[in-house]
Amino acid sequence: MLNPANQVTLARILAVPVLVLLLYFPSKPVNAAAMVVFILVALTDLADGFIARRWNLVSNMGKFLDPLADKLLISSVLIMLVFHGWAPAWMAIVIIARELTVTGLRAIAVDQGYVLAADSFGKLKAVIQVVAMCPLILHYPWWGFDPQPLGALLLSIALILTVFSGAKYVVHFFRQVNRDDAP
């Protein structure tokens, strides 16, 4: 049975197709709605974690679903931004590749009996990714303000943090593996 924290996470996963559908039909009002949906969906990541910790509902299912929901949300939006030419494909590839790599390393780590926990750089990376995507989703000029350059700058910062935090996970993983393999 799904506990309340996992229900929030599942709602985040189920909201991704709605967001993709909105982004598939771009226009000023639809993009504004998509950005609001994106922000609300991203905020559910805080909500499910709060609920799980507050009421001691941390579960293995939640540990699996929460990062999956995050990756689905970010990857889906990045793909739609690339689809419309609003973000460079190479940046999306690097960000998605990092997410898949860290997910794979985490799965191997769990199989070997240890946890590759999120660190402060990984959390900062996630926040900057969400913040960067907001002006990119908004896309169209509003009251004389073009959000695209800001979004591009923030996405560049998110990319740097993504690569850095991904490298930290890889180094941490291989240090742990080498420690376990040492006689």
RAZIWO-V291326 format. One record per pair of residues at least 24 apart in sequence whose ideal C-beta (glycine too) atoms are under 8 Angstrom apart, sorted by the first residue. I is the first residue (numbers start at 0). J is the second residue. If there is no record, write none. Layout:
i	j
I	J
I	J
//
This chain:
i	j
1	60
2	51
2	56
2	58
2	61
3	50
3	54
3	56
4	47
4	48
4	50
4	51
4	54
4	56
4	57
4	58
4	61
5	47
5	56
5	58
5	60
5	61
5	64
7	43
7	46
7	47
7	50
8	43
8	47
8	61
8	64
8	65
8	68
9	64
9	68
10	43
11	40
11	43
11	44
11	47
11	68
11	72
12	64
12	67
12	68
12	71
14	39
14	40
14	43
14	72
15	40
15	68
15	71
15	72
15	75
18	72
18	75
18	76
19	75
19	79
22	76
22	79
22	80
22	82
22	83
22	136
23	79
25	83
25	138
26	139
27	139
27	141
30	136
30	137
30	138
30	139
31	137
33	136
34	133
34	136
34	137
37	72
37	76
37	129
37	132
37	133
37	136
38	129
38	133
40	72
41	72
41	129
44	68
44	69
44	125
66	102
66	105
69	125
70	98
70	99
70	102
73	98
73	125
73	128
73	129
73	132
74	98
76	132
76	136
77	132
80	132
80	135
80	136
83	138
85	135
85	138
85	147
85	150
86	135
86	150
86	151
86	154
90	154
90	155
90	158
93	158
93	161
93	162
94	128
94	157
94	158
94	161
97	161
97	162
97	164
97	165
100	165
100	168
100	169
101	165
101	168
104	168
104	169
104	172
107	172
108	172
108	175
111	175
111	176
111	179
113	175
115	168
115	171
115	172
115	175
118	164
118	167
120	160
120	163
120	164
120	167
121	164
121	167
121	168
123	160
123	164
124	157
124	160
124	161
124	163
124	164
127	153
127	156
127	157
127	160
128	154
128	157
128	161
130	157
131	156
131	157
//
